[in-house]
Amino acid sequence: MIGVASLLVLLAVIIGIFGYHYFQTALKPMNTKDHNVVQVHVPLGATSNKIGQILQDQKVVKSGMVFNYYVKSNKFTNFQAGYYQLKPSMTLNQIAKQLQKGGSAEPIQSTSGKLLVREGETVDQLAAEIPIQTDFTKAEFLKLMKDPAFFNQLEQKYPQLLSSAKKAKNVRYRLEGYLAPATYQAGKKMTLKDIITQMVAKSDQNLQGHYATIKKQKRTVQEVMTLASLVEREGVSQDDRDKIAGVFLNRIKAGMALQSDISVQYALKTTKKTLTYKDLKVKSPYNLYVHTGYGPGPFDNPSASSIKAVLHPKDQKKGYYYFIANTKTGKVYFSQTYAEHQEKTSSLASDNK
């Protein structure tokens, strides 16, 4: 019994030593050498215990429990809700004082930088890039993409650009197609709304010289941007895009389904190149193998050159309704009839395995 008691005492001493060491370590900055900014959101009504857990989860402090103890023992109160720009190198005292001062009502870009929107990039793909290129999160970006109040604000500011998008039904994201590919400023005090507004403003700028043409052609901006988003991904060279746009317009005029693999990939939220017969039957308003017409809206964010291709297509009067690319060489072949298309598809079978 004496041996057991001695062992328990020894274990208690060891645990006490380790516990004391952990407590003392947790009182210090998480990492004195890590000056990267972490954007932390403190919700309204959060207790110091809840805030401590948030800080621990965001890896700003080592222990949320120790943070809670620290602020209570040092009588820190009146922490404010909001978005904070904190660093793992900050002391608990610095963090507590910052929380007392209050954060911003909306998330802000904490470090000067730039954000690149690539040609043909979808909203979901851009959302994955947001936390890499900025201090915002994927969730924050997607929340704004689905925020009707934010869209309405943009639509009021850019009615020519977004009025038809507002009327569209069954869309995944109303701003899909309207986040123009370019490099954008993401300044230290810019909100995520500011950055997205830049993208929409750029789209409006790209279309300023085309609104009259769109109206003359009796189409909507949503229709033009939808076809442009398909042309963007189907063609590589400008010449191919101009001709592919003509094919799509001929099929629309004839009441034929566009049958673009891009539409099925978007419907399935996949980037795989080889689609199965089952994939082509997926139930989605975006599946243009099943549905005729334009579909709900754009499938990605097209470049200005793809928009121009839709408005000024090439060889449309030659009556092409089909096209297929040699995946090995990249050359695109156009056909007037399905028989011709099948013949070219068969001849390219070995290259397109």
URDAKA-V69799 format. One record per backbone hydrogen bond with DSSP energy under -0.5 kcal/mol. CO is the residue of the C=O (numbers start at 0). NH is the residue of the N-H. E is the energy in kcal/mol with one decimal. If there is no record, write none. Layout:
CO|NH|E + CO|NH|E
This chain:
0|4|-2.8 + 1|5|-2.4 + 2|6|-2.1 + 3|7|-2.4 + 4|8|-2.2 + 5|9|-2.4 + 6|10|-2.5 + 7|11|-2.3 + 8|12|-2.2 + 9|13|-2.5 + 10|14|-2.9 + 11|15|-2.3 + 12|16|-2.6 + 13|17|-2.8 + 14|18|-3.0 + 15|19|-2.6 + 16|20|-2.5 + 17|21|-2.7 + 18|22|-2.5 + 19|23|-2.7 + 20|24|-2.4 + 21|25|-2.6 + 22|26|-0.9 + 24|27|-1.3 + 26|91|-0.6 + 30|33|-1.6 + 32|34|-0.9 + 33|88|-1.1 + 35|87|-0.6 + 37|39|-0.6 + 37|85|-2.5 + 39|41|-0.6 + 39|83|-3.1 + 40|42|-0.6 + 41|81|-2.4 + 42|45|-1.7 + 46|50|-2.8 + 47|51|-2.3 + 48|52|-1.7 + 49|53|-2.1 + 50|54|-2.7 + 51|55|-2.1 + 52|56|-2.6 + 53|57|-2.1 + 54|59|-3.1 + 54|60|-1.1 + 55|58|-1.2 + 59|29|-0.7 + 62|66|-1.9 + 63|67|-2.3 + 64|68|-2.2 + 65|69|-2.8 + 66|70|-2.5 + 67|71|-1.7 + 68|72|-2.7 + 69|73|-1.8 + 70|75|-3.3 + 71|74|-1.0 + 74|76|-0.5 + 80|102|-0.7 + 81|41|-3.0 + 82|103|-2.2 + 83|39|-2.8 + 83|85|-0.8 + 85|37|-3.7 + 86|89|-1.7 + 87|29|-0.8 + 87|30|-2.1 + 90|94|-2.3 + 91|95|-2.6 + 92|96|-2.2 + 93|97|-2.0 + 94|98|-2.1 + 95|99|-1.4 + 96|100|-1.6 + 97|101|-1.4 + 98|79|-2.7 + 103|82|-2.4 + 106|191|-0.9 + 107|109|-0.6 + 112|185|-2.7 + 114|116|-0.5 + 114|183|-3.3 + 115|117|-0.6 + 116|181|-0.8 + 117|120|-1.8 + 120|300|-1.6 + 121|125|-2.5 + 122|126|-2.4 + 123|127|-1.4 + 124|128|-0.9 + 125|128|-0.5 + 125|129|-1.7 + 126|130|-0.7 + 128|131|-1.1 + 128|132|-2.6 + 129|133|-2.4 + 136|140|-1.8 + 137|141|-2.6 + 138|142|-2.0 + 139|143|-1.5 + 140|144|-1.7 + 141|145|-1.0 + 143|146|-1.1 + 144|173|-0.6 + 145|147|-0.9 + 146|150|-2.1 + 147|151|-2.5 + 148|152|-1.7 + 149|153|-1.9 + 150|154|-2.8 + 151|155|-2.0 + 152|156|-1.3 + 153|157|-2.6 + 157|161|-2.3 + 158|162|-2.0 + 161|165|-2.0 + 162|166|-1.0 + 163|167|-0.7 + 172|175|-1.5 + 174|177|-2.2 + 177|179|-0.9 + 181|116|-2.8 + 181|183|-0.5 + 183|114|-2.6 + 185|112|-0.5 + 186|189|-1.6 + 189|108|-2.9 + 190|194|-1.8 + 191|195|-2.3 + 192|196|-2.4 + 193|197|-1.6 + 194|198|-1.3 + 195|199|-2.0 + 196|200|-2.6 + 197|201|-2.0 + 198|179|-1.1 + 198|202|-1.8 + 199|203|-2.3 + 200|204|-2.2 + 201|205|-2.5 + 202|206|-1.4 + 203|207|-0.8 + 204|207|-0.8 + 206|209|-2.4 + 206|210|-1.4 + 209|213|-2.7 + 210|214|-2.1 + 211|215|-2.2 + 212|216|-2.3 + 213|218|-2.2 + 214|217|-1.2 + 219|223|-2.1 + 220|224|-2.9 + 221|225|-1.9 + 222|226|-2.3 + 223|227|-2.5 + 224|228|-1.9 + 225|229|-1.3 + 226|230|-2.8 + 227|231|-2.4 + 228|232|-0.8 + 229|233|-2.1 + 230|234|-2.1 + 236|240|-2.1 + 237|241|-2.4 + 238|242|-1.8 + 239|243|-2.9 + 240|244|-2.3 + 241|245|-1.2 + 241|313|-2.1 + 242|246|-1.9 + 243|247|-2.5 + 244|248|-2.3 + 245|249|-2.0 + 246|250|-2.3 + 247|251|-2.5 + 248|252|-2.3 + 249|253|-1.8 + 250|254|-0.5 + 250|255|-2.7 + 251|254|-1.1 + 255|292|-0.5 + 258|260|-0.5 + 259|262|-0.9 + 259|263|-1.0 + 260|264|-2.6 + 261|265|-2.0 + 262|266|-2.1 + 263|267|-2.4 + 264|268|-0.8 + 264|269|-2.5 + 272|274|-0.8 + 275|279|-1.7 + 276|280|-0.5 + 277|280|-1.1 + 278|281|-1.8 + 281|283|-1.1 + 283|286|-1.7 + 285|287|-1.0 + 286|289|-0.6 + 286|290|-2.1 + 287|258|-2.4 + 299|301|-0.8 + 300|119|-2.4 + 300|120|-0.5 + 301|180|-0.5 + 302|306|-1.6 + 303|307|-2.2 + 304|308|-1.7 + 305|309|-1.6 + 306|310|-1.8 + 307|311|-2.1 + 309|312|-0.5 + 314|317|-1.2 + 314|319|-0.5 + 315|318|-1.5 + 321|334|-2.3 + 323|332|-3.3 + 324|326|-0.9 + 325|329|-3.8 + 330|325|-3.2 + 332|323|-2.1 + 334|320|-2.2 + 334|321|-1.8 + 336|340|-2.0 + 337|341|-2.7 + 338|342|-2.1 + 339|343|-2.2 + 340|344|-2.4 + 341|345|-2.3 + 342|346|-1.9 + 343|347|-1.2 + 345|348|-1.1 + 347|351|-2.3 + 349|352|-0.7
